[in-house]
Amino acid sequence: MFDLEPIIFELSNGIRVVYQKKEAFVAHLGVMIFAGSRFEQPEEEGLAHFIEHCIFKGTKKRKAFDIFTDLDSVGGELNAYTNKEEICVHASFRKAHFSIASELLADIIQNASFPEEEIQKEKEVVLDEIISYMDSPVERIFDDFEAKLFKKNSLGYNTLGTKKSVKSFTRKNLKDYLKRYFTPANMVISFVGGISVDELRKTLEADFGSYRGEGKAPEAHPLNKIKTFKNRAKKSNFQTHTIIGGVAPSYHNEDRRAMTLLTNVLGGPALNSRLTLSVREKHGYAYNIEANYTTYTDIGFWSVYMGTDKKYLEKALKLIYSEFDLIRNKKLTEKELSQAKEQLKGHIALSLDSNLELMFSLAKSIMIHNKVDSVKEIYDQIDTINADEVHAIAHKYFGADHLSELIYEF
């Protein structure tokens, strides 16, 4: 079995680096910054995501065209994403071109110039992205649910922002946000590929080691008391869309392991999850039904999503709530628990089969926990979960008074 044996070190300026050697033709390098949308001020909604777009639009020595072609010209790929807690700029490339990728990412992170004409063009791109997103109820309902769950808190902000907020952004807003959060203490560099650690260390030190950010660790806005809700909204869709869920353990809460297993049993990616077997396979009420669990540093939330024909909505809802009652009132048998553990271990193994996803996972582990658990340690932690623990989690988070519901009808 492949195990994780990453080497973790710091550059001279304090940027943490996590390195996992994998003998592969393609390598992956990412810079993850603890600077996601939840750290925006009220007037900045969408600014972190807008920075992700504009950071590629020029540096002190490169124009946007050069940024996009330097790696593309050797068959590599440059990309980025933004979520609630981090921005990540990353590259995939043949390992022979590592030095090109490292210098390019370092230049983008350290020297983004945000030309005015590029900012105006990118506003139109993001505004079009917002329109496209509004046309996708499957995406929109997740964000609307989170906005209602974390009402009046930046954790409920839409990562894309609003048309009004995006139109208001200035070059100064972008520069100020970078100055505030793009600092070595908030950064993790992650590499998965087949070069030596000595070459990695030397190259990253040369490209990133002189960076001196002036910011500090971002502070999350205090969360208000979470209030449950049940809302139905008319939308011009071709089917109904439903999310049911509530708060859940954070990254740092020991309950997260049992919660992950429980969510997997309820509606994980496998075809034998309880909701899939009941709602889809037995009754044919929905094509897509799934359970998800999202963790943040101080809180998390779980949800069940379903898309179904309007004529089946009430029947499907009844089945879903029946499964909640069952999982809350009846413990998993030893056989069910054993099978659930093996299934979860298998999903973890599959996730490690993608070197790109492994690169992201390593960066996140260092950012949140400042360490990386081995596969054996992760499996051992799963093995310690018992039926009583899972039952307690079900009672704590799946009770009727903890459930919220959002439905898009037509």
C-alpha positions as CSV (number, residue, x, y, z in Angstrom):
1,M,0.0,0.0,0.0
2,F,1.3,3.5,-0.9
3,D,1.8,5.5,2.3
4,L,2.4,9.2,2.8
5,E,6.0,10.0,3.7
6,P,6.1,13.7,3.1
7,I,9.1,15.9,3.9
8,I,8.1,19.1,5.6
9,F,10.5,22.1,5.9
10,E,10.5,25.9,5.9
11,L,12.1,28.4,3.6
12,S,14.3,31.1,5.1
13,N,11.3,33.5,5.3
14,G,9.0,31.0,7.1
15,I,6.9,29.7,4.1
16,R,6.1,26.1,4.9
17,V,6.8,23.5,2.2
18,V,5.4,19.9,2.0
19,Y,7.1,17.6,-0.4
20,Q,5.9,14.1,-1.5
21,K,8.1,12.3,-3.9
22,K,6.1,10.3,-6.5
23,E,8.0,8.9,-9.5
24,A,5.7,10.2,-12.2
25,F,6.3,12.0,-15.5
26,V,4.0,14.8,-14.4
27,A,4.6,16.9,-11.3
28,H,2.2,19.3,-9.4
29,L,3.2,22.5,-7.6
30,G,0.7,24.6,-5.6
31,V,0.9,27.7,-3.4
32,M,-2.0,27.8,-0.9
33,I,-2.8,31.0,1.0
34,F,-5.0,31.2,4.0
35,A,-7.0,34.1,2.5
36,G,-10.4,32.8,1.4
37,S,-13.7,34.6,1.1
38,R,-14.6,34.3,4.8
39,F,-11.9,36.8,5.7
40,E,-13.5,39.5,3.5
41,Q,-15.1,42.6,5.0
42,P,-18.8,43.2,4.2
43,E,-18.0,45.6,1.3
44,E,-15.5,43.1,-0.1
45,E,-17.8,40.1,-0.9
46,G,-16.2,38.3,-3.8
47,L,-12.8,40.1,-3.6
48,A,-10.8,36.9,-2.8
49,H,-12.2,35.2,-6.0
50,F,-11.6,38.4,-8.0
51,I,-8.0,38.4,-6.9
52,E,-7.7,34.8,-8.1
53,H,-8.8,36.0,-11.6
54,C,-6.7,39.2,-11.7
55,I,-3.5,37.7,-10.2
56,F,-2.8,36.2,-13.7
57,K,-3.1,39.5,-15.5
58,G,0.4,40.9,-15.2
59,T,3.4,41.3,-13.0
60,K,6.3,43.7,-12.9
61,K,8.1,41.8,-15.6
62,R,5.3,39.8,-17.4
63,K,2.2,40.8,-19.3
64,A,-0.9,38.6,-19.1
65,F,0.0,36.9,-22.4
66,D,3.4,35.9,-21.0
67,I,1.9,34.4,-17.9
68,F,-0.4,32.2,-19.8
69,T,2.1,31.1,-22.4
70,D,5.3,30.5,-20.4
71,L,4.0,27.2,-19.0
72,D,1.5,26.5,-21.8
73,S,4.3,26.6,-24.3
74,V,5.9,23.5,-22.7
75,G,2.6,21.7,-22.3
76,G,2.0,22.6,-18.7
77,E,-1.2,23.9,-17.1
78,L,-1.7,26.9,-14.8
79,N,-4.8,27.3,-12.7
80,A,-6.3,28.6,-9.4
81,Y,-9.3,28.2,-7.2
82,T,-10.8,30.1,-4.3
83,N,-13.0,28.8,-1.5
84,K,-14.2,30.0,1.9
85,E,-10.8,29.7,3.6
86,E,-8.1,29.5,1.0
87,I,-6.8,30.7,-2.4
88,C,-4.6,28.3,-4.3
89,V,-2.5,29.0,-7.4
90,H,-1.1,25.8,-8.9
91,A,0.6,24.3,-11.9
92,S,0.9,20.8,-13.5
93,F,3.8,20.1,-15.8
94,R,6.4,17.6,-17.0
95,K,8.9,17.3,-14.1
96,A,11.7,18.6,-16.4
97,H,10.0,22.0,-16.4
98,F,9.8,22.4,-12.6
99,S,12.1,25.5,-12.6
100,I,9.8,27.2,-15.1
101,A,6.7,26.5,-13.0
102,S,8.3,27.6,-9.7
103,E,9.6,30.9,-11.0
104,L,6.3,31.6,-12.7
105,L,4.2,31.0,-9.6
106,A,6.7,33.0,-7.5
107,D,6.4,35.9,-9.8
108,I,2.6,35.8,-9.8
109,I,2.3,35.6,-6.1
110,Q,4.9,38.2,-5.3
111,N,4.7,40.7,-8.1
112,A,1.1,40.8,-9.3
113,S,0.6,44.4,-10.8
114,F,-3.1,44.4,-11.5
115,P,-3.2,46.6,-14.6
116,E,-6.3,48.8,-14.6
117,E,-7.3,47.8,-18.1
118,E,-7.1,44.1,-17.2
119,I,-9.2,44.7,-14.0
120,Q,-12.0,46.2,-16.1
121,K,-11.9,43.3,-18.6
122,E,-11.9,40.8,-15.8
123,K,-14.9,42.4,-14.1
124,E,-16.9,41.5,-17.2
125,V,-15.7,38.0,-17.1
126,V,-16.6,37.5,-13.4
127,L,-20.0,39.2,-14.0
128,D,-20.7,36.7,-16.8
129,E,-19.5,33.9,-14.4
130,I,-22.1,35.1,-11.9
131,I,-24.9,35.0,-14.5
132,S,-23.8,31.5,-15.5
133,Y,-23.9,30.5,-11.9
134,M,-27.4,31.9,-11.4
135,D,-28.4,29.7,-14.3
136,S,-27.3,26.6,-12.4
137,P,-29.7,25.8,-9.5
138,V,-27.6,22.8,-8.5
139,E,-24.7,25.1,-7.6
140,R,-26.8,28.0,-6.4
141,I,-28.8,26.1,-3.8
142,F,-25.7,25.0,-2.0
143,D,-24.5,28.6,-1.6
144,D,-28.0,29.9,-0.7
145,F,-28.2,27.2,2.0
146,E,-24.9,28.1,3.5
147,A,-25.8,31.9,3.3
148,K,-28.9,31.2,5.4
149,L,-27.2,28.8,7.8
150,F,-24.4,31.4,8.4
151,K,-26.6,34.4,8.1
152,K,-24.9,37.8,8.7
153,N,-21.5,36.2,8.7
154,S,-18.7,36.2,6.1
155,L,-18.8,32.4,6.1
156,G,-22.2,32.8,4.3
157,Y,-20.8,35.1,1.6
158,N,-21.0,33.9,-1.9
159,T,-17.5,33.3,-3.1
160,L,-18.2,34.9,-6.4
161,G,-19.6,38.1,-4.8
162,T,-22.5,40.1,-6.2
163,K,-22.8,42.2,-9.3
164,K,-22.7,45.3,-7.2
165,S,-19.6,44.3,-5.2
166,V,-17.6,43.1,-8.2
167,K,-18.4,46.4,-10.1
168,S,-17.1,48.3,-7.1
169,F,-13.6,46.7,-6.9
170,T,-10.6,48.9,-7.5
171,R,-6.9,48.2,-7.9
172,K,-6.4,49.5,-4.4
173,N,-8.9,46.9,-3.0
174,L,-6.8,44.1,-4.7
175,K,-3.5,45.4,-3.5
176,D,-4.8,46.0,0.1
177,Y,-6.1,42.4,0.3
178,L,-2.8,41.0,-0.8
179,K,-0.9,43.2,1.7
180,R,-3.3,42.1,4.4
181,Y,-3.1,38.3,3.9
182,F,-0.4,37.3,1.4
183,T,2.3,36.8,3.9
184,P,4.8,33.9,4.4
185,A,3.1,32.8,7.6
186,N,-0.2,32.3,5.7
187,M,1.3,30.3,2.8
188,V,2.0,26.7,2.2
189,I,3.9,25.4,-0.9
190,S,3.0,21.8,-1.8
191,F,4.8,19.6,-4.4
192,V,4.1,16.1,-5.6
193,G,6.4,14.7,-8.2
194,G,9.7,13.0,-9.1
195,I,12.4,15.5,-8.4
196,S,14.8,15.4,-5.5
197,V,14.1,17.3,-2.3
198,D,17.5,19.1,-2.6
199,E,16.5,20.4,-6.1
200,L,13.1,21.4,-4.7
201,R,14.5,23.2,-1.7
202,K,17.2,25.1,-3.7
203,T,14.8,26.2,-6.4
204,L,12.0,27.3,-4.0
205,E,14.4,29.2,-1.8
206,A,15.7,31.1,-4.9
207,D,12.2,31.9,-6.1
208,F,10.2,32.4,-2.9
209,G,12.7,32.8,-0.1
210,S,13.1,36.6,-0.4
211,Y,9.3,37.3,-0.2
212,R,8.4,39.4,2.8
213,G,4.7,39.9,3.2
214,E,3.6,42.5,5.7
215,G,0.2,41.0,6.7
216,K,-0.8,38.8,9.6
217,A,-3.0,35.7,10.1
218,P,-6.6,36.4,9.2
219,E,-9.2,36.3,11.9
220,A,-12.6,34.8,11.2
221,H,-15.6,36.9,12.0
222,P,-17.3,35.5,15.2
223,L,-20.3,33.3,14.3
224,N,-23.8,34.2,15.5
225,K,-26.1,31.6,17.1
226,I,-27.1,29.3,14.3
227,K,-30.8,29.3,13.7
228,T,-32.6,26.6,11.8
229,F,-34.9,27.4,8.9
230,K,-37.3,25.9,6.4
231,N,-37.7,27.8,3.1
232,R,-39.3,27.1,-0.2
233,A,-38.6,29.4,-3.2
234,K,-40.1,29.5,-6.7
235,K,-37.5,29.2,-9.4
236,S,-37.8,28.6,-13.1
237,N,-36.3,25.2,-13.1
238,F,-37.2,21.9,-14.7
239,Q,-37.1,20.0,-11.5
240,T,-37.2,20.7,-7.8
241,H,-33.9,21.0,-5.9
242,T,-33.6,20.3,-2.2
243,I,-31.0,20.7,0.5
244,I,-31.5,19.5,4.1
245,G,-28.7,19.8,6.7
246,G,-27.2,21.6,9.6
247,V,-24.0,22.4,11.5
248,A,-21.3,19.8,12.0
249,P,-17.9,19.4,13.6
250,S,-14.9,21.6,12.5
251,Y,-11.5,20.5,11.3
252,H,-10.2,20.5,14.8
253,N,-13.1,18.6,16.5
254,E,-12.4,14.9,17.1
255,D,-16.0,14.1,16.1
256,R,-15.2,14.8,12.5
257,R,-14.0,11.3,11.8
258,A,-17.3,9.7,13.0
259,M,-19.2,12.4,11.2
260,T,-17.4,11.6,7.9
261,L,-18.2,7.9,8.3
262,L,-21.8,8.7,9.2
263,T,-22.3,11.0,6.2
264,N,-20.7,8.3,4.0
265,V,-23.2,5.7,5.2
266,L,-26.1,8.1,4.7
267,G,-25.3,9.3,1.2
268,G,-21.7,9.0,0.2
269,P,-20.5,8.4,-3.4
270,A,-21.0,4.7,-3.3
271,L,-24.1,3.2,-4.8
272,N,-24.9,1.3,-1.7
273,S,-25.5,4.4,0.5
274,R,-28.8,4.4,2.4
275,L,-30.3,7.3,0.6
276,T,-29.3,6.1,-2.9
277,L,-30.7,2.6,-2.2
278,S,-34.0,4.0,-0.8
279,V,-34.8,7.1,-2.8
280,R,-33.2,6.2,-6.2
281,E,-32.8,2.4,-6.5
282,K,-35.9,1.2,-4.6
283,H,-38.4,3.9,-5.6
284,G,-36.8,5.7,-8.5
285,Y,-37.7,9.2,-7.2
286,A,-34.4,10.9,-8.0
287,Y,-31.4,10.5,-10.3
288,N,-29.1,12.5,-8.0
289,I,-29.1,12.3,-4.2
290,E,-26.0,12.7,-2.1
291,A,-24.8,13.6,1.4
292,N,-21.9,16.0,1.9
293,Y,-19.8,17.2,4.9
294,T,-17.8,20.4,4.7
295,T,-15.3,21.4,7.4
296,Y,-13.9,24.8,8.3
297,T,-11.4,25.7,11.1
298,D,-14.1,26.6,13.6
299,I,-17.3,24.9,12.4
300,G,-18.6,22.6,9.7
301,F,-21.9,21.8,8.0
302,W,-23.5,18.7,6.6
303,S,-26.1,18.5,3.9
304,V,-28.2,16.1,1.8
305,Y,-28.9,17.3,-1.8
306,M,-31.6,15.9,-4.0
307,G,-32.9,16.9,-7.5
308,T,-36.3,15.3,-8.3
309,D,-39.5,15.7,-10.3
310,K,-42.0,17.9,-8.5
311,K,-44.5,15.0,-8.4
312,Y,-42.1,12.9,-6.3
313,L,-40.9,15.7,-4.0
314,E,-43.1,15.0,-0.9
315,K,-42.6,11.2,-1.2
316,A,-38.9,11.6,-1.5
317,L,-38.7,14.0,1.5
318,K,-40.6,11.5,3.6
319,L,-38.0,8.8,2.7
320,I,-35.1,11.1,3.5
321,Y,-36.5,12.1,6.9
322,S,-37.2,8.4,7.6
323,E,-33.5,7.7,7.0
324,F,-32.6,10.5,9.4
325,D,-34.8,8.9,12.1
326,L,-33.4,5.5,11.5
327,I,-29.8,6.5,11.7
328,R,-30.5,8.5,14.8
329,N,-32.6,5.9,16.6
330,K,-30.8,2.7,15.7
331,K,-27.1,1.9,16.1
332,L,-25.1,0.5,13.2
333,T,-24.5,-3.2,13.6
334,E,-21.0,-4.4,13.9
335,K,-21.2,-5.7,10.3
336,E,-22.5,-2.4,9.0
337,L,-19.9,-0.5,10.9
338,S,-17.1,-2.7,9.6
339,Q,-18.3,-2.3,6.1
340,A,-18.6,1.4,6.4
341,K,-15.0,1.6,7.7
342,E,-13.7,-0.4,4.8
343,Q,-15.6,1.7,2.3
344,L,-14.2,4.9,3.8
345,K,-10.7,3.5,3.7
346,G,-11.2,2.6,0.0
347,H,-12.4,6.1,-0.8
348,I,-9.3,7.6,0.9
349,A,-7.1,5.2,-1.2
350,L,-8.8,6.3,-4.4
351,S,-8.3,10.0,-3.5
352,L,-4.6,9.4,-3.1
353,D,-4.4,7.9,-6.6
354,S,-4.6,11.4,-8.0
355,N,-1.3,13.2,-7.6
356,L,-3.0,16.6,-8.2
357,E,-5.6,15.9,-5.4
358,L,-2.8,14.7,-3.2
359,M,-0.9,17.9,-3.7
360,F,-4.0,19.9,-2.6
361,S,-4.6,17.5,0.4
362,L,-1.0,17.8,1.7
363,A,-1.2,21.6,1.5
364,K,-4.5,21.7,3.4
365,S,-3.2,19.4,6.1
366,I,-0.2,21.6,6.7
367,M,-2.3,24.8,6.6
368,I,-4.8,23.5,9.1
369,H,-3.0,21.0,11.3
370,N,0.7,21.7,10.5
371,K,1.3,18.0,10.0
372,V,0.3,15.2,7.7
373,D,-1.0,11.9,9.0
374,S,0.2,8.7,7.3
375,V,-2.3,6.4,5.7
376,K,-1.8,4.0,8.5
377,E,-2.5,6.7,11.1
378,I,-5.7,7.7,9.2
379,Y,-6.8,4.0,8.9
380,D,-6.1,3.5,12.6
381,Q,-8.2,6.5,13.5
382,I,-11.1,5.1,11.4
383,D,-10.7,1.7,13.1
384,T,-11.1,3.3,16.6
385,I,-14.6,4.6,15.7
386,N,-17.3,2.5,17.5
387,A,-21.0,2.2,17.1
388,D,-21.7,4.2,20.3
389,E,-19.7,7.1,19.0
390,V,-21.5,7.1,15.6
391,H,-24.9,6.9,17.4
392,A,-24.0,9.9,19.6
393,I,-23.0,11.9,16.5
394,A,-26.3,11.1,14.9
395,H,-28.2,12.3,17.9
396,K,-26.2,15.4,18.2
397,Y,-26.4,16.6,14.6
398,F,-29.4,14.8,13.0
399,G,-32.1,15.7,15.5
400,A,-35.2,17.4,14.1
401,D,-34.5,20.6,16.0
402,H,-31.1,20.9,14.3
403,L,-32.3,20.4,10.7
404,S,-32.7,23.2,8.1
405,E,-34.3,22.8,4.7
406,L,-34.2,24.8,1.5
407,I,-36.2,23.8,-1.6
408,Y,-36.3,25.3,-5.0
409,E,-39.7,24.6,-6.6
410,F,-41.1,25.5,-10.0
